[in-house]
C-alpha cells in the first residue's frame, strides 16, 4: 500500500487539517490474483479516532496497513481533535467537515468511488459515535457503518457531567443542553431515518465484555436489531487498542471488498 500524510486547508473549519490515507498499490508484493482484479475507482473507508487520539492513532497502535494491503480500499483517517465529530454553536462544524467537505476533497484527490454502496465509515469510542452520527445524518451517503466500542447514548455521557480534567469541553460540546432528542442524539437520528423509509446503512457493532460501554451497545442492539441490518459482536476485552487492533480485522472482513 501507499501511505500518504496530507495537510490541507479546510474552508469549513478555517484552518489547516491533517489526514493519513492508505491507498492500494499493485506491485511485486501483491498476489497476482489481486493485481488482476484491483483497479480504481476504489471503495473508501473513513476511519475515525477516539477522544484521546488523532489521525495517527490507527497507524500507531494497530496493524491496519497490513490488514488492508490486499483490499481495494482507500482508508482515510482524519481528526476532529476532541470534538466528537459534531457541529456545535461554541466550537467548530466538525460534522460538516467529516461528511461534506472531506469526501469532496478525497474524491477530487484520489480515484475513489462516489457510490453509496462503496462508501463506508467506522470508528472507535468517540469515533464510533462519530461514525454512527455521520451515517444516520446522511444515510444516502454511506452504505456501511461500523462502531468499535462506540458511545451510542450521548445523553448518558452528558448526565455524567464535566470531566474534571477538562471541564471547559462540556460547555463547548453541549452548550448547557442535554443532547437527547437533538441532532446529536444517535437514537433520534436512527429513528428519523427509519421513519423516512429510505435505504439505511448496514451496521456493525463490536464491544468488549469488560468495556463500560457494553451496556450502551446492548441497548442499541436490542432497540434496532429488528429494524436495521445490524451485526453485533462482543468478545473478551476492554476499552482500548488491544481490542480495536483485533476487531478492526472483523470490520474489514464484514465490509464488501475485493476479498469477497
Steps between C-alpha positions, in 0.01 A plus 500: 500500500590864472484699822432871456504781754309802377468852633228709343302811575141447610256770396250359751735521798713788368827330593751250368405140571697175492405164349658160469394297199569143390469442125513164319819435306557222251865395510715187512384440858140478384364150425442457129131426548456831685698696242276373222181613676591810702434809293364849578263648585557360848259460786566741786490468879504807725651376826457720808708513818400518866504784750867491601642419156542669163546410134808292588334265749391223266847485344693524828310246704363244252627304199236658278728541201589132504137394542386711205787450257317266261165684505365739237445754776624854558503568875478863609589591859410860589490681832251725673710516815269449805194636321282187477451548126210737557404857416471720806411864554812564709755294311555380142274345234672163518198307370495710184875450463483120529194433284492788252838662444729201553331258256501769230870560563585128486297444183692782335836375627480124447330248268224398741143403425227748587236226515316454828558125499877561476518761777555386858559667835625350826663603825595405854357647822430869423562402137232231525256770600626720217459221246143423606414870509635555149334189357154585632524873439586421136363148439489569128880535503626196694425137420669352807586624849699329776543600863772348718428561870303804397298748704142439390322705769647848519233609747634246750843653460351847552339383824846410634590871500829673411833320498689661793820498294345705217169645624487767229435231237160427651364841408670500160337169408158534656441870560306418814246283314447128542547355148204264539254557216736728306708448186782378728287209626573174313159357592326807366695481173436128452130536578467784249680300232277197561186717483618647170473151347826526305790265447698492823865419560590150611631511857775310681551544876773339707582559866708327766340315788713696747416835336284743700321587175377144445162583656448788257584272209260235627227763523560611140496139379181416687323808372589464132585137428164450327501834318855520363732259323708482816789268580599492867813356654633491854823338607742493789679831542479853626496850359826546315729427210553133579130444433482733201810353334337157512152600397577750226585180313141386550376832366715466188377143451138619535532779245445411134847508345702326234568213740132405470 
